[in-house]
Amino acid sequence: MRLGLLSSGLGIARRCLRKNVSLNRSCRRSVSGGGSPLDVSIDSKTGIAVLSMNKAPVNSLNLEYLTELNIALEKVENDKHCKGLIITSSLPKIFCGGLDIMEMYQPDLDRLQEFWRTLQDMWIKLYGLNQPTIAAINGHSPAGGCLISTCCDFRIMAPNFTIGLNETQLGIVAPFWFVDTMLNTVGFRQTEMALQLGSLFKTDEALKIGLIDKIIPQEEVVTAAQQEMQKWLKIPSFARQLSKTEIRRPTIEKLLQRKEEDIRHFRDYITKESIQRSLGMYLDNLKNKKK
Ligand code: CO8
């Protein structure tokens, strides 16, 4: 049975989750592998926060996890000691497997809409975060994983993984704000090809089209992100932050103005019989590939 995190229950759930999402202030550079599905540590010397996703098997984004992410982002943004944010994964070969497909397959309608609203909120918060953000992509990063990565200001990725918006391979269409984020990263031509083909780019291909900025061996990705962050932290923060806001604001405002319409569109689209059939087949393929 699914958790009842709907409208009236959501406030209570948020308050409960808020207690779970605490920012650890420490000098350690790596984050804990066990326990919490989402760990945030702030290095008190550098002010760099590392948010590490640790929700086996693939860090898929369901309603509860997105809610936790939103709370963590809010806390990071409001923490005056936090100067920059690195997002990574504690799982051995997955950065983030994207949206939890089970949220979209045979859904409860109220929960589906709450799920989408929470995803919109996560995107709005992360894409516009005041602090500089770096994605330390130490594993595969399809669809929603690619969205999280492209929301960041800089992307460092380990070799031999894949990243991209592969929605068409699931028989679904990426919403306009996913497309805009990609467009703002790699430009029109690469986006129109990648989106139609549902391309998942290998790390070296992703570097070639500008989807990522650097390739670093897997075990060094987070350290490299910390080094890169130092460069961003040397710039006067007010000027850097205003530049980011100026560049990203029109894209964010577009969704802010169409949030409710986008939720309705998503609900009506995803519940179509043909789309449900496609999702069902994609899920079967995922399960069957092991056999
Ligand atoms: N959601 C739910 N379950 C998932 C997902 C997911 N996104 N990804 C994997 N799983 C499940 C698998 O089914 C499997 O379950 P089980 O153990 O019960 O069989 C388990 O997680 C482990 O998966 P794998 O065995 O496949 O693990 P691997 O390490 O071999 O591979 C990958 C990991 C590369 C992440 C692979 O699982 C994969 O390719 N997953 C699918 C990723 C994907 O296509 N995600 C897209 C989701 S859609 C999205 O993010 C944006 C949608 C926008 C909607 C627009 C509508 C308008």
Residues whose N, C-alpha, C, O or C-beta is under 5 A from the ligand:
A	BS01	CO8	P57 V58 S60 G97 G98 L99 D100 I101 M102 H140 P142 A143 G144 I172 V173 A174 P175 L286 K287
